[in-house]
Amino acid sequence: MTPTDEMSCRELVELVTEYFEGTLAAADRARFEAHLAGCRACRAYLAQMRLTVDALGRLSEQDVEPDAEAALRRAFRGWKRA
C-alpha cells in the first residue's frame, strides 16, 4: 500500500455507513480496515457508531417526540449543505 492509498480519518467517517452495510468495494474495505488497525481513535469511533446504530434500531416511531422529530428533520435537511 502506498501513502496515497492510505485512508484518512475523515474518509473513514464518511464511509462508515457503507462499511456497516457491507457495500464498500473490496479495495475500499481493505483500506478502511487497514486504517482501523493503526488508528485507535477511529476504532473508538467505529465502536461508538455500532452502539448508536444498535440503540437507534430499537426505537419505534412512537418513541420519538414530535418536537424532536421536527428538530431532527431540520438538522438533516441542511446536513449535506454544511
C-alpha atoms as one frame of an Amber mdcrd trajectory, in Angstrom:
protein
   0.000   0.000   0.000   1.420   3.373  -0.941   0.940   6.516   1.175  -1.651
   7.802  -1.306  -3.654   4.601  -0.787  -3.896   5.219   2.949  -7.301   6.267
   4.189  -7.668   9.408   6.282  -9.770   9.567   9.419 -12.178  11.910   7.633
 -12.630   9.477   4.749 -13.277   6.637   7.199 -16.003   8.664   8.908 -17.614
   9.373   5.528 -17.611   5.654   4.639 -18.729   4.149   7.941 -22.350   3.603
   6.831 -21.256   1.777   3.696 -18.881  -0.297   5.827 -21.715  -1.298   8.170
 -23.973  -2.125   5.224 -21.271  -4.188   3.518 -21.420  -2.115   0.349 -17.807
  -0.882   0.213 -15.775  -2.076  -2.748 -13.165  -4.651  -1.753 -10.271  -2.189
  -2.177 -12.000   0.465  -0.053 -12.877  -2.095   2.605  -9.222  -3.177   2.765
  -8.118   0.469   3.113 -10.810   1.046   5.761  -9.710  -1.961   7.801  -6.018
  -1.119   7.389  -6.715   2.348   8.761  -8.635   0.885  11.694  -5.720  -1.397
  12.513  -3.477   1.604  13.047  -5.861   4.239  14.413  -7.154   3.891  17.962
  -9.381   6.972  17.600 -11.171   5.521  14.574 -11.603   2.168  16.317 -13.264
   4.017  19.201 -15.425   5.973  16.739 -16.498   2.774  14.990 -17.389   1.133
  18.315 -19.408   4.208  19.303 -21.245   4.186  15.975 -22.085   0.486  16.385
 -23.592   1.208  19.803 -25.534   4.148  18.378 -26.915   2.141  15.456 -27.899
  -0.679  17.810 -29.659   1.695  20.216 -31.465   3.583  17.458 -32.518   0.321
  15.851 -34.607  -0.432  18.934 -36.572   2.826  18.717 -40.029   2.899  17.235
 -41.656   5.902  15.610 -43.794   6.333  18.716 -40.660   6.680  20.888 -39.703
   9.977  19.225 -41.481  13.096  20.431 -42.943  15.261  17.622 -40.742  18.248
  18.565 -37.626  16.044  18.492 -38.627  14.613  15.124 -39.122  18.092  13.677
 -35.725  19.231  15.011 -34.006  16.182  13.539 -35.642  16.712  10.158 -34.485
  20.356  10.115 -30.954  19.345  11.068 -30.696  16.632   8.427 -32.172  18.805
   5.689 -29.194  21.123   5.985 -26.612  18.423   6.741 -25.255  17.934   3.211
 -25.193  21.691   2.590 -22.941  22.372   5.587
